[in-house]
Amino acid sequence: MTGEFAGKVAFITGAAHGQGRATALALAREGARIAAFDVARPLSYPGYEMGSSDELASLAAACSELGTECVAFAGDVRDDAAVSSAVTATFERFGRIDILFNNAGICGYGLAHELTEDAWDAMLDINLKGAWLVARRVIPLMIRQRSGVIINNSSIAGLRGMGRLSHYAASKWGLTGLTKSWAIELAQYGIRVNSIHPGFIWTPMVEEFLQSQGDIAAGRHAIDALHPLGHMGEPDDIAMGVVYLASDEAKFVTGAELVIDGGYTAR
C-alpha cells in the first residue's frame, strides 16, 4: 500500500460484485474515494440473475474499514437520469472525478440466428451504450480538471471472434472502438483512455452460468483447461490491471488494450 490514489476519486459501474468490487477495494486500499454504481433490483438475463442492494452496502462498509469513503448509488447504466444524478452527486460530494471504470456488463450465449431482439438490445444497451452514457457525464468534469483516466472493461471477445457470443462480441468490439476514439479526442485535455480485456474470470456471472449448465465443477475444469496457465483468473487479477492503468506509472499509455487472460488468446 503506497497511498498513490490518496485524494483521488474513482467512479465505478457494476461495482457491487466481481471485477468491479475487487477494483473498488484495490483503489480504496491505495487511498482513493469510491463512488459505486450498480443495479439494486434483480437484473434478469438468460444465464444469470443479479441484484446488488446488499453488496453495495457491504462494499461501502469495506471501504470504510480501509479508511476511505465510499458513496453508493443504485441505478442502471441504461438510465441516463440515474447516471446523471449519481455523477452529479459524486462531484458535489468530492469535487472531482479522477478515474472512471466502465465495468458494468452482462454476457449471454446463443447462435446469431436464434437470438431474440430483446437479447440483442439488452446486450448492446448495457455493455456499449451504458458505457457511453456514463462517460458523457464524466468527461466534461475531467475536461474541466484537464486530467483523468477512463478504463473500459472490454473482453478477449473484443479482440477476436467467439462462437455463440456474437452479440456479446459486438458489444465488446464496440467498446474497444470507443476506447481508441476517446483516447484521440481527449488526449488534448490530459485524459487517458484505455481498455482492459479479461479472459475467463471466476465471478458470480460465470458461476451462475455454469450452474445453469448443470455441473459447476465440471464446467470450471473445462474452462480452466483452455488457459495455458491452467486456470481461470480471479477478480483481483483484473483489479491490479485497472490500478496500473489508472496510476502515474501508465502516464504514457492511452488508446491501449491490456489483455489479462492467462494466455488464452496466445494459443
Backbone as JSON, one array per atom type, in Angstrom:
{
  "sequence": "MTGEFAGKVAFITGAAHGQGRATALALAREGARIAAFDVARPLSYPGYEMGSSDELASLAAACSELGTECVAFAGDVRDDAAVSSAVTATFERFGRIDILFNNAGICGYGLAHELTEDAWDAMLDINLKGAWLVARRVIPLMIRQRSGVIINNSSIAGLRGMGRLSHYAASKWGLTGLTKSWAIELAQYGIRVNSIHPGFIWTPMVEEFLQSQGDIAAGRHAIDALHPLGHMGEPDDIAMGVVYLASDEAKFVTGAELVIDGGYTAR",
  "N": [[0.83, -1.19, 0.0], [0.69, 2.05, -1.06], [-0.62, 4.41, -0.97], [-1.07, 5.8, -3.27], [-3.29, 6.81, -4.63], [-4.43, 8.64, -2.97], [-6.65, 11.2, -2.16], [-7.82, 11.14, -4.64], [-10.63, 10.35, -6.77], [-12.71, 7.69, -7.65], [-15.03, 6.56, -9.97], [-17.1, 3.89, -10.34], [-18.74, 1.55, -12.27], [-21.06, -1.2, -12.1], [-20.19, -2.06, -9.63], [-20.7, -3.61, -7.41], [-20.06, -6.29, -7.19], [-17.87, -9.03, -8.18], [-15.47, -8.16, -10.68], [-15.75, -5.4, -10.53], [-16.16, -4.83, -7.8], [-13.77, -5.86, -6.7], [-11.94, -4.12, -7.88], [-12.76, -1.65, -6.84], [-12.12, -2.02, -4.13], [-9.35, -2.43, -4.34], [-8.46, 0.07, -5.26], [-9.37, 1.61, -3.14], [-7.76, 0.7, -1.07], [-5.45, 1.98, -1.74], [-6.01, 4.51, -1.13], [-7.97, 5.9, -2.58], [-11.1, 7.6, -2.94], [-14.35, 6.3, -3.32], [-16.96, 6.03, -5.68], [-19.64, 4.1, -6.05], [-21.57, 2.39, -8.37], [-24.4, 0.59, -9.21], [-26.89, -1.85, -10.21], [-29.82, -2.15, -8.23], [-32.15, -3.63, -8.05], [-33.05, -7.06, -8.85], [-31.46, -8.09, -11.79], [-32.47, -9.63, -14.48], [-31.39, -11.95, -16.86], [-30.8, -14.15, -19.6], [-29.15, -16.87, -18.28], [-28.17, -15.8, -15.92], [-28.95, -14.12, -12.82], [-28.86, -11.05, -11.31], [-28.53, -8.97, -8.44], [-28.01, -6.12, -6.32], [-28.29, -4.73, -3.89], [-27.59, -5.44, -1.17], [-24.9, -6.0, -1.6], [-23.82, -3.53, -2.37], [-24.04, -2.05, 0.0], [-22.37, -3.58, 1.59], [-19.93, -3.19, 0.27], [-19.49, -0.45, 0.69], [-19.17, -0.47, 3.46], [-16.85, -2.01, 3.67], [-14.97, -0.35, 2.41], [-14.95, 1.74, 4.23], [-13.78, 0.49, 6.41], [-11.25, 0.29, 5.42], [-10.41, 2.81, 5.66], [-11.27, 4.8, 3.95], [-13.66, 6.66, 1.97], [-16.81, 5.66, 0.67], [-19.36, 6.23, -1.55], [-22.52, 5.06, -2.42], [-24.56, 4.22, -5.18], [-27.64, 3.24, -6.38], [-28.58, 2.11, -9.45], [-29.21, 1.88, -13.0], [-27.13, 1.48, -15.78], [-28.3, 2.01, -18.18], [-30.09, 3.96, -17.73], [-30.27, 7.18, -18.15], [-30.96, 9.35, -16.54], [-30.56, 8.38, -13.93], [-27.83, 7.85, -14.04], [-26.79, 10.44, -14.53], [-27.62, 11.74, -12.19], [-26.15, 10.34, -10.23], [-23.48, 10.87, -10.98], [-23.43, 13.66, -10.73], [-23.99, 13.92, -7.99], [-21.74, 12.67, -6.93], [-19.7, 14.42, -7.75], [-20.5, 16.72, -6.4], [-20.11, 15.87, -3.81], [-17.38, 15.18, -3.61], [-15.94, 16.9, -5.25], [-14.54, 16.29, -7.54], [-13.76, 13.94, -10.17], [-11.59, 11.46, -10.84], [-11.01, 8.98, -11.91], [-12.62, 6.79, -14.07], [-14.14, 3.75, -14.19], [-15.56, 1.87, -16.42], [-17.32, -0.68, -15.95], [-19.67, -2.14, -15.76], [-21.63, -4.78, -17.04], [-23.06, -7.44, -19.06], [-23.31, -10.9, -19.99], [-24.08, -13.27, -22.55], [-25.36, -16.14, -24.3], [-25.75, -17.77, -27.45], [-26.78, -18.85, -30.71], [-26.4, -16.8, -33.61], [-28.65, -16.58, -35.32], [-30.65, -17.39, -33.71], [-30.96, -15.69, -31.6], [-32.95, -13.45, -29.69], [-34.56, -10.3, -30.38], [-34.79, -8.74, -28.12], [-32.76, -9.81, -26.48], [-30.48, -9.1, -27.95], [-30.71, -6.27, -27.93], [-30.57, -5.68, -25.14], [-27.97, -6.53, -24.55], [-26.31, -4.81, -26.1], [-27.19, -2.34, -25.16], [-26.54, -2.31, -22.4], [-23.78, -3.07, -22.25], [-22.43, -1.46, -24.14], [-23.79, 1.04, -24.95], [-24.38, 1.87, -22.36], [-21.84, 2.36, -21.26], [-21.1, 4.58, -22.74], [-23.12, 6.41, -21.97], [-22.46, 6.86, -19.28], [-19.82, 7.83, -19.51], [-20.19, 10.21, -20.98], [-21.23, 11.89, -19.12], [-19.23, 12.11, -17.24], [-16.93, 12.93, -18.6], [-17.0, 15.82, -19.21], [-16.42, 16.89, -16.67], [-13.85, 15.93, -16.22], [-12.54, 17.2, -18.33], [-12.72, 19.82, -17.47], [-11.06, 19.63, -15.26], [-8.77, 19.07, -16.59], [-7.55, 16.62, -16.55], [-7.57, 13.07, -16.03], [-8.64, 9.61, -16.03], [-9.96, 7.08, -18.0], [-11.19, 3.86, -18.02], [-12.21, 1.2, -19.84], [-13.99, -1.75, -19.5], [-13.52, -4.24, -21.48], [-13.13, -7.19, -23.24], [-11.7, -10.42, -24.02], [-13.27, -11.19, -26.05], [-13.61, -8.87, -27.35], [-11.54, -8.68, -29.03], [-11.3, -10.81, -30.68], [-13.12, -13.18, -32.71], [-15.84, -15.12, -31.37], [-17.63, -18.02, -31.13], [-21.17, -18.43, -30.69], [-21.39, -16.18, -29.23], [-21.96, -13.79, -30.48], [-23.45, -11.37, -30.16], [-22.49, -10.47, -27.73], [-19.76, -10.23, -28.36], [-19.96, -8.25, -30.33], [-20.75, -6.06, -28.79], [-18.49, -5.73, -27.21], [-16.38, -5.37, -29.04], [-17.28, -2.96, -30.0], [-16.92, -1.4, -27.7], [-14.15, -1.44, -27.52], [-13.57, 0.05, -29.8], [-14.72, 2.52, -29.09], [-13.0, 3.19, -27.02], [-10.51, 3.7, -28.3], [-11.19, 5.82, -29.96], [-12.06, 7.78, -28.11], [-9.64, 8.11, -26.78], [-8.14, 9.49, -28.64], [-9.67, 11.82, -28.98], [-9.63, 12.98, -26.41], [-7.05, 13.31, -25.51], [-5.86, 15.83, -25.7], [-6.75, 17.13, -23.47], [-5.44, 16.04, -21.38], [-6.46, 13.62, -20.61], [-6.49, 10.2, -20.26], [-7.37, 7.18, -21.99], [-8.14, 3.84, -21.88], [-8.53, 0.32, -22.64], [-9.41, -2.7, -20.97], [-8.93, -6.2, -21.11], [-10.28, -8.87, -20.08], [-9.82, -12.42, -19.74], [-11.39, -15.53, -19.11], [-12.85, -15.09, -16.05], [-13.27, -15.89, -12.66], [-16.21, -15.19, -11.51], [-19.38, -14.15, -10.02], [-21.1, -14.08, -12.24], [-20.01, -15.92, -14.08], [-20.08, -18.22, -12.49], [-22.86, -18.54, -12.08], [-23.68, -18.98, -14.68], [-22.42, -21.46, -15.24], [-23.72, -22.99, -13.36], [-26.25, -22.97, -14.44], [-25.82, -24.68, -16.49], [-25.62, -27.1, -15.3], [-23.45, -28.52, -14.01], [-21.2, -27.29, -12.04], [-18.53, -27.8, -11.17], [-17.45, -29.5, -13.17], [-17.73, -27.84, -15.38], [-16.09, -25.69, -14.67], [-13.61, -26.95, -14.6], [-13.3, -27.6, -17.3], [-13.15, -25.06, -18.48], [-10.91, -24.0, -17.16], [-8.93, -25.57, -18.32], [-8.6, -24.48, -20.81], [-6.77, -22.49, -20.66], [-3.35, -21.61, -20.95], [-1.99, -21.19, -18.53], [-3.39, -22.82, -16.91], [-5.67, -22.3, -15.39], [-8.62, -20.36, -14.6], [-8.86, -16.74, -14.25], [-8.9, -14.51, -11.37], [-11.03, -12.01, -9.83], [-9.34, -10.08, -8.62], [-7.1, -10.13, -10.26], [-7.83, -8.66, -12.48], [-8.42, -6.25, -11.24], [-5.87, -5.38, -10.45], [-4.79, -4.77, -12.9], [-6.37, -2.6, -13.66], [-5.68, -0.79, -11.65], [-3.01, -0.33, -12.36], [-3.35, 0.92, -14.94], [-4.67, 3.2, -14.16], [-2.78, 4.53, -12.75], [0.12, 6.69, -12.21], [2.26, 5.4, -13.26], [1.43, 4.55, -15.7], [1.38, 6.79, -17.3], [1.99, 7.4, -19.93], [0.43, 5.83, -21.42], [-2.19, 5.37, -23.52], [-5.18, 4.71, -25.34], [-4.75, 2.03, -25.48], [-4.79, -1.62, -25.31], [-5.13, -3.72, -22.72], [-4.48, -6.94, -22.1], [-5.58, -9.51, -20.07], [-5.5, -12.61, -19.53], [-4.54, -15.14, -18.89], [-3.08, -16.31, -20.91], [-4.84, -17.19, -22.82], [-5.57, -16.04, -25.38], [-3.18, -16.3, -26.65], [-2.84, -18.75, -27.67]],
  "CA": [[0.0, 0.0, 0.0], [1.51, 3.25, -1.19], [-1.44, 5.61, -0.9], [-0.87, 6.52, -4.54], [-4.51, 7.46, -5.09], [-4.97, 9.5, -1.9], [-7.21, 12.44, -2.67], [-8.47, 10.94, -5.93], [-11.98, 9.8, -6.72], [-12.97, 6.72, -8.71], [-16.43, 6.22, -10.23], [-17.04, 2.52, -10.84], [-20.04, 0.94, -12.54], [-21.02, -2.64, -11.82], [-19.21, -2.07, -8.55], [-21.13, -4.35, -6.23], [-19.55, -7.66, -7.13], [-16.93, -9.41, -9.23], [-14.33, -7.33, -11.01], [-15.99, -4.04, -10.06], [-15.92, -4.78, -6.35], [-12.34, -6.06, -6.47], [-11.25, -2.89, -8.28], [-13.09, -0.62, -5.85], [-11.35, -2.27, -2.91], [-7.93, -2.22, -4.64], [-8.22, 1.51, -5.29], [-9.58, 2.11, -1.78], [-6.55, 0.39, -0.28], [-4.43, 2.95, -2.09], [-6.43, 5.84, -0.67], [-8.99, 6.54, -3.41], [-12.5, 7.63, -2.52], [-15.06, 5.48, -4.29], [-18.38, 6.17, -5.99], [-20.02, 2.78, -6.55], [-22.85, 2.45, -9.07], [-24.82, -0.75, -9.65], [-28.34, -2.06, -10.13], [-30.28, -2.6, -6.91], [-33.13, -4.69, -8.25], [-32.52, -8.18, -9.62], [-31.38, -7.88, -13.23], [-32.61, -10.96, -15.06], [-30.91, -12.12, -18.23], [-30.55, -15.59, -19.77], [-27.87, -17.37, -17.76], [-27.89, -15.37, -14.56], [-29.78, -13.07, -12.25], [-28.04, -10.27, -10.4], [-29.08, -7.85, -7.68], [-26.82, -5.64, -5.63], [-28.53, -3.86, -2.74], [-26.75, -5.84, -0.04], [-23.49, -5.92, -1.97], [-23.41, -2.13, -2.34], [-23.86, -1.69, 1.41], [-21.18, -4.29, 2.05], [-18.75, -2.53, -0.29], [-19.3, 0.82, 1.4], [-18.63, -0.79, 4.79], [-15.47, -2.48, 3.5], [-14.14, 0.82, 2.14], [-14.83, 2.47, 5.49], [-12.79, -0.24, 7.21], [-9.95, 0.57, 4.83], [-10.08, 4.19, 5.98], [-11.65, 5.74, 2.91], [-15.1, 6.87, 1.87], [-17.49, 5.11, -0.5], [-20.77, 6.57, -1.7], [-23.11, 4.03, -3.27], [-25.73, 4.64, -5.93], [-28.38, 2.18, -7.05], [-29.06, 2.59, -10.74], [-28.93, 1.09, -14.2], [-26.36, 2.3, -16.72], [-29.17, 2.36, -19.3], [-30.97, 5.03, -17.26], [-29.44, 8.38, -18.17], [-31.28, 10.2, -15.39], [-29.88, 7.81, -12.76], [-26.4, 8.07, -14.23], [-26.52, 11.87, -14.34], [-27.8, 12.05, -10.77], [-25.04, 9.77, -9.47], [-22.25, 11.61, -11.3], [-23.56, 14.98, -10.12], [-23.86, 13.78, -6.53], [-20.33, 12.36, -6.65], [-18.92, 15.65, -7.9], [-20.86, 17.63, -5.3], [-19.57, 15.33, -2.56], [-15.92, 15.11, -3.59], [-15.35, 17.99, -6.0], [-13.77, 15.84, -8.69], [-13.74, 12.51, -10.53], [-10.29, 11.25, -11.49], [-10.96, 7.66, -12.56], [-13.88, 6.14, -14.42], [-14.02, 2.35, -14.62], [-16.79, 1.4, -17.04], [-17.23, -2.11, -15.73], [-20.98, -2.81, -15.81], [-21.84, -5.55, -18.26], [-23.67, -8.75, -19.0], [-22.89, -11.83, -21.03], [-25.15, -14.16, -22.96], [-24.94, -17.13, -25.28], [-26.77, -18.18, -28.41], [-26.46, -18.71, -32.13], [-26.83, -15.5, -34.11], [-29.99, -16.62, -35.91], [-31.61, -17.78, -32.68], [-31.06, -14.63, -30.61], [-34.12, -12.59, -29.76], [-34.24, -8.88, -30.48], [-34.62, -8.24, -26.75], [-31.43, -10.22, -26.01], [-29.52, -8.25, -28.66], [-30.8, -4.89, -27.45], [-30.07, -5.59, -23.78], [-26.51, -6.67, -24.58], [-25.69, -3.58, -26.62], [-27.57, -1.2, -24.32], [-25.8, -2.33, -21.14], [-22.33, -3.16, -22.41], [-21.86, -0.43, -25.0], [-24.44, 2.34, -24.75], [-24.25, 2.24, -20.96], [-20.51, 2.96, -21.05], [-21.14, 5.93, -23.32], [-23.97, 7.27, -21.15], [-21.7, 7.25, -18.09], [-18.66, 8.64, -19.9], [-20.53, 11.55, -21.44], [-21.48, 12.7, -17.93], [-17.98, 12.27, -16.5], [-15.9, 13.59, -19.41], [-16.91, 17.27, -19.02], [-15.76, 17.17, -15.4], [-12.42, 15.68, -16.43], [-12.03, 18.27, -19.19], [-12.57, 20.99, -16.59], [-9.85, 19.38, -14.44], [-7.67, 18.8, -17.52], [-6.91, 15.36, -16.16], [-8.49, 11.97, -15.74], [-8.37, 8.31, -16.65], [-11.13, 6.25, -18.27], [-10.83, 2.47, -18.34], [-13.38, 0.45, -20.28], [-13.82, -3.19, -19.34], [-13.92, -4.96, -22.68], [-13.06, -8.65, -23.11], [-11.0, -11.06, -25.13], [-14.25, -11.22, -27.14], [-13.48, -7.6, -28.05], [-10.31, -8.76, -29.81], [-11.37, -11.96, -31.58], [-14.45, -13.76, -32.82], [-16.14, -16.22, -30.46], [-18.9, -18.63, -31.48], [-22.29, -18.36, -29.76], [-21.25, -14.95, -28.45], [-21.86, -12.71, -31.46], [-23.95, -10.1, -29.64], [-21.53, -10.06, -26.7], [-18.55, -9.78, -29.05], [-20.25, -6.98, -30.99], [-20.74, -5.0, -27.77], [-17.13, -5.53, -26.71], [-15.62, -4.73, -30.12], [-17.7, -1.56, -29.99], [-16.28, -0.74, -26.57], [-12.76, -1.26, -27.91], [-13.54, 1.17, -30.73], [-14.95, 3.74, -28.32], [-11.79, 3.49, -26.26], [-9.49, 4.3, -29.16], [-11.69, 7.12, -30.42], [-11.99, 8.71, -26.98], [-8.23, 8.39, -26.48], [-7.71, 10.53, -29.58], [-10.43, 13.05, -28.71], [-9.45, 13.55, -25.09], [-5.63, 13.47, -25.16], [-5.52, 17.26, -25.58], [-7.14, 17.59, -22.14], [-4.71, 15.29, -20.37], [-7.28, 12.47, -20.21], [-6.09, 8.94, -20.89], [-8.47, 6.23, -22.13], [-7.64, 2.51, -22.24], [-9.44, -0.81, -22.41], [-8.84, -3.9, -20.34], [-9.54, -7.34, -21.81], [-10.18, -10.1, -19.29], [-10.23, -13.73, -20.23], [-12.4, -16.08, -18.21], [-12.59, -14.7, -14.67], [-14.23, -16.54, -11.77], [-17.11, -14.19, -10.94], [-20.74, -14.67, -9.89], [-21.69, -14.25, -13.55], [-19.53, -17.2, -14.63], [-20.58, -19.29, -11.64], [-24.28, -18.75, -12.33], [-23.8, -19.6, -15.99], [-22.07, -22.88, -15.13], [-24.79, -23.63, -12.61], [-27.38, -23.18, -15.36], [-25.47, -25.79, -17.37], [-25.85, -28.34, -14.55], [-22.34, -29.07, -13.24], [-20.23, -26.2, -11.87], [-17.16, -28.32, -11.07], [-17.01, -29.97, -14.49], [-17.62, -26.68, -16.25], [-14.9, -24.91, -14.31], [-12.44, -27.73, -15.02], [-13.17, -27.48, -18.75], [-12.69, -23.7, -18.81], [-9.53, -23.91, -16.68], [-8.04, -26.28, -19.24], [-8.42, -23.68, -22.01], [-5.75, -21.48, -20.41], [-2.0, -22.14, -20.78], [-1.61, -21.18, -17.12], [-4.09, -23.93, -16.28], [-6.8, -21.93, -14.54], [-9.25, -19.06, -14.81], [-8.38, -15.67, -13.41], [-9.72, -14.04, -10.26], [-11.31, -10.58, -9.96], [-8.18, -9.26, -8.24], [-6.18, -10.03, -11.39], [-8.29, -7.53, -13.3], [-8.28, -5.05, -10.43], [-4.49, -4.91, -10.49], [-4.6, -4.15, -14.21], [-7.02, -1.29, -13.61], [-4.84, 0.05, -10.8], [-1.86, 0.09, -13.17], [-3.75, 1.86, -15.98], [-5.08, 4.44, -13.51], [-1.67, 5.09, -11.99], [1.1, 7.51, -12.91], [3.17, 4.51, -13.98], [0.89, 4.4, -17.05], [1.1, 8.14, -17.76], [2.19, 7.48, -21.38], [-0.39, 4.76, -22.0], [-3.56, 5.71, -23.86], [-5.63, 4.02, -26.54], [-4.15, 0.7, -25.45], [-5.57, -2.79, -24.92], [-4.41, -4.55, -21.75], [-5.08, -8.28, -22.09], [-5.29, -10.3, -18.85], [-6.3, -13.79, -19.91], [-3.88, -16.41, -18.61], [-2.52, -16.86, -22.14], [-5.9, -17.76, -23.66], [-5.51, -15.56, -26.77], [-1.86, -16.58, -27.21], [-2.8, -20.11, -28.2]],
  "C": [[0.87, 1.25, 0.0], [0.71, 4.52, -1.0], [-1.39, 6.44, -2.16], [-2.1, 7.3, -4.97], [-5.17, 8.31, -4.01], [-5.44, 10.82, -2.5], [-7.93, 12.3, -3.99], [-9.8, 10.23, -5.74], [-12.19, 8.89, -7.92], [-14.46, 6.44, -8.78], [-16.44, 4.88, -10.94], [-18.45, 2.01, -11.06], [-19.93, -0.58, -12.38], [-20.12, -2.93, -10.64], [-19.52, -3.04, -7.43], [-20.52, -5.73, -6.1], [-18.5, -7.88, -8.21], [-15.78, -8.45, -9.41], [-14.51, -5.89, -10.53], [-15.7, -3.89, -8.58], [-14.42, -4.91, -6.05], [-11.56, -4.8, -6.8], [-11.52, -1.77, -7.29], [-12.24, -0.79, -4.6], [-9.85, -2.06, -3.15], [-7.6, -0.74, -4.65], [-8.4, 2.13, -3.9], [-8.37, 1.85, -0.91], [-5.43, 1.39, -0.55], [-4.9, 4.38, -1.85], [-7.51, 6.51, -1.49], [-10.34, 6.55, -2.71], [-13.33, 7.04, -3.66], [-16.51, 5.93, -4.43], [-18.78, 4.88, -6.7], [-21.43, 2.83, -7.13], [-23.2, 1.05, -9.56], [-26.33, -0.86, -9.54], [-28.69, -2.59, -8.74], [-31.3, -3.72, -7.05], [-32.48, -5.88, -8.94], [-32.57, -7.86, -11.11], [-31.38, -9.25, -13.89], [-32.14, -10.95, -16.51], [-30.62, -13.6, -18.4], [-29.17, -16.01, -19.26], [-27.57, -16.91, -16.36], [-28.92, -14.34, -14.1], [-28.96, -12.36, -11.18], [-28.86, -9.21, -9.68], [-28.01, -7.41, -6.71], [-27.07, -4.78, -4.4], [-27.61, -4.19, -1.57], [-25.28, -5.69, -0.36], [-22.99, -4.48, -1.96], [-23.16, -1.67, -0.9], [-22.6, -2.34, 1.97], [-19.9, -3.63, 1.53], [-18.47, -1.22, 0.44], [-18.7, 0.58, 2.78], [-17.18, -1.22, 4.7], [-14.52, -1.32, 3.22], [-13.91, 1.63, 3.42], [-13.79, 1.81, 6.38], [-11.38, 0.0, 6.7], [-9.54, 2.03, 5.03], [-10.4, 5.19, 4.9], [-13.16, 5.76, 2.79], [-15.64, 6.27, 0.58], [-18.94, 5.58, -0.47], [-21.36, 5.61, -2.73], [-24.39, 4.55, -3.91], [-26.36, 3.43, -6.61], [-28.95, 2.73, -8.35], [-28.6, 1.69, -11.86], [-28.19, 1.98, -15.18], [-27.18, 2.67, -17.95], [-30.07, 3.55, -18.97], [-30.16, 6.32, -17.14], [-29.7, 9.29, -16.98], [-30.58, 9.7, -14.13], [-28.39, 8.02, -12.85], [-26.04, 9.52, -13.94], [-26.61, 12.26, -12.87], [-26.62, 11.56, -9.95], [-23.74, 10.52, -9.72], [-22.28, 12.99, -10.66], [-23.37, 14.92, -8.61], [-22.42, 13.47, -6.13], [-19.48, 13.63, -6.71], [-19.22, 16.63, -6.77], [-20.24, 17.18, -3.98], [-18.05, 15.49, -2.5], [-15.22, 16.22, -4.38], [-14.56, 17.59, -7.21], [-14.08, 14.37, -8.97], [-12.48, 12.3, -11.34], [-10.23, 9.97, -12.32], [-12.38, 7.21, -12.84], [-13.58, 4.72, -14.89], [-15.39, 1.91, -15.1], [-16.78, -0.12, -17.02], [-18.56, -2.84, -15.91], [-21.15, -3.55, -17.13], [-22.53, -6.86, -17.99], [-23.08, -9.61, -20.1], [-24.08, -12.71, -21.37], [-24.68, -15.04, -24.1], [-26.09, -17.46, -26.22], [-26.29, -18.01, -29.83], [-27.09, -17.44, -32.68], [-28.27, -15.52, -34.61], [-31.06, -17.03, -34.91], [-31.78, -16.73, -31.59], [-32.37, -13.87, -30.79], [-33.67, -11.14, -29.89], [-34.02, -8.28, -29.1], [-33.23, -8.58, -26.2], [-30.35, -9.36, -26.66], [-29.51, -6.84, -28.08], [-30.25, -4.74, -26.03], [-28.55, -5.65, -23.74], [-25.84, -5.38, -25.01], [-25.99, -2.39, -25.72], [-26.76, -1.15, -23.03], [-24.3, -2.23, -21.38], [-21.72, -1.99, -23.16], [-22.48, 0.95, -24.76], [-24.31, 2.81, -23.31], [-22.92, 2.89, -20.66], [-20.47, 4.38, -21.6], [-21.97, 6.88, -22.47], [-23.23, 7.76, -19.9], [-20.56, 8.2, -18.48], [-19.06, 10.06, -20.3], [-20.91, 12.47, -20.28], [-20.18, 13.01, -17.18], [-16.96, 13.11, -17.28], [-15.87, 15.11, -19.22], [-16.24, 17.68, -17.71], [-14.25, 16.98, -15.53], [-11.79, 16.74, -17.32], [-11.79, 19.53, -18.36], [-11.32, 20.86, -15.72], [-8.59, 19.34, -15.29], [-6.84, 17.61, -17.05], [-7.98, 14.32, -15.92], [-8.08, 10.71, -16.48], [-9.7, 7.58, -16.81], [-10.64, 4.87, -18.67], [-12.12, 1.73, -18.65], [-13.11, -1.04, -20.18], [-14.39, -3.9, -20.56], [-13.81, -6.46, -22.4], [-12.14, -9.17, -24.18], [-11.95, -11.2, -26.32], [-14.31, -9.89, -27.88], [-12.22, -7.53, -28.89], [-10.36, -9.87, -30.86], [-12.81, -12.45, -31.66], [-14.62, -14.92, -31.86], [-17.53, -16.74, -30.77], [-19.9, -18.58, -30.34], [-22.23, -17.12, -28.88], [-21.28, -13.71, -29.35], [-22.35, -11.37, -30.91], [-23.06, -9.57, -28.52], [-20.26, -9.51, -27.36], [-18.78, -8.44, -29.74], [-20.2, -5.82, -29.98], [-19.32, -4.7, -27.31], [-16.2, -4.97, -27.78], [-16.0, -3.26, -30.19], [-17.05, -0.78, -28.88], [-14.79, -0.5, -26.85], [-12.63, -0.07, -28.86], [-13.79, 2.5, -30.05], [-13.68, 4.16, -27.6], [-10.77, 4.22, -27.12], [-9.91, 5.67, -29.65], [-11.62, 8.16, -29.31], [-10.55, 9.07, -26.65], [-7.71, 9.5, -27.38], [-8.38, 11.86, -29.24], [-9.97, 13.76, -27.44], [-7.99, 13.76, -24.68], [-5.26, 14.93, -24.93], [-5.87, 17.83, -24.21], [-6.42, 16.85, -21.02], [-5.48, 14.09, -19.84], [-6.83, 11.24, -20.99], [-7.26, 7.97, -20.9], [-7.9, 4.9, -22.62], [-8.72, 1.47, -22.02], [-8.68, -1.96, -21.79], [-9.62, -5.09, -20.87], [-9.34, -8.62, -21.01], [-10.47, -11.34, -20.13], [-11.34, -14.24, -19.33], [-11.99, -15.8, -16.76], [-13.67, -15.3, -13.79], [-15.02, -15.48, -11.02], [-18.48, -14.82, -10.75], [-21.42, -14.91, -11.23], [-21.3, -15.6, -14.16], [-20.08, -18.36, -13.81], [-22.06, -19.58, -11.92], [-24.51, -19.36, -13.71], [-23.5, -21.09, -15.92], [-23.14, -23.64, -14.35], [-25.99, -23.91, -13.52], [-27.12, -24.33, -16.32], [-25.48, -27.13, -16.64], [-24.71, -28.84, -13.69], [-21.24, -28.01, -13.16], [-18.8, -26.71, -11.9], [-16.64, -28.76, -12.43], [-16.83, -28.81, -15.45], [-16.38, -25.86, -15.95], [-13.64, -25.65, -14.76], [-12.21, -27.57, -16.53], [-12.65, -26.11, -19.14], [-11.25, -23.5, -18.34], [-8.55, -24.47, -17.71], [-7.78, -25.49, -20.53], [-7.26, -22.69, -21.89], [-4.37, -22.12, -20.26], [-1.54, -22.15, -19.33], [-2.39, -22.2, -16.3], [-5.28, -23.57, -15.41], [-7.37, -20.6, -14.98], [-8.6, -18.01, -13.92], [-9.35, -15.37, -12.28], [-9.97, -12.55, -10.44], [-10.13, -9.68, -9.6], [-7.16, -9.13, -9.37], [-6.55, -8.86, -12.28], [-8.13, -6.23, -12.53], [-6.86, -4.5, -10.49], [-4.16, -4.27, -11.84], [-5.21, -2.76, -14.26], [-6.18, -0.32, -12.78], [-3.63, 0.55, -11.59], [-2.27, 1.16, -14.18], [-4.17, 3.21, -15.39], [-3.92, 5.19, -12.88], [-0.76, 5.97, -12.86], [2.12, 6.66, -13.65], [2.72, 4.31, -15.43], [0.62, 5.76, -17.7], [1.28, 8.32, -19.27], [1.39, 6.41, -22.11], [-1.8, 5.29, -22.25], [-3.91, 5.07, -25.19], [-5.16, 2.58, -26.61], [-5.13, -0.37, -25.01], [-4.72, -3.64, -23.98], [-5.13, -5.88, -21.62], [-4.62, -9.01, -20.83], [-6.11, -11.58, -18.97], [-5.62, -15.13, -19.68], [-3.32, -17.09, -19.85], [-3.55, -17.38, -23.12], [-5.76, -17.33, -25.13], [-4.14, -15.78, -27.41], [-1.79, -17.96, -27.85], [-2.72, -20.09, -29.72]]
}
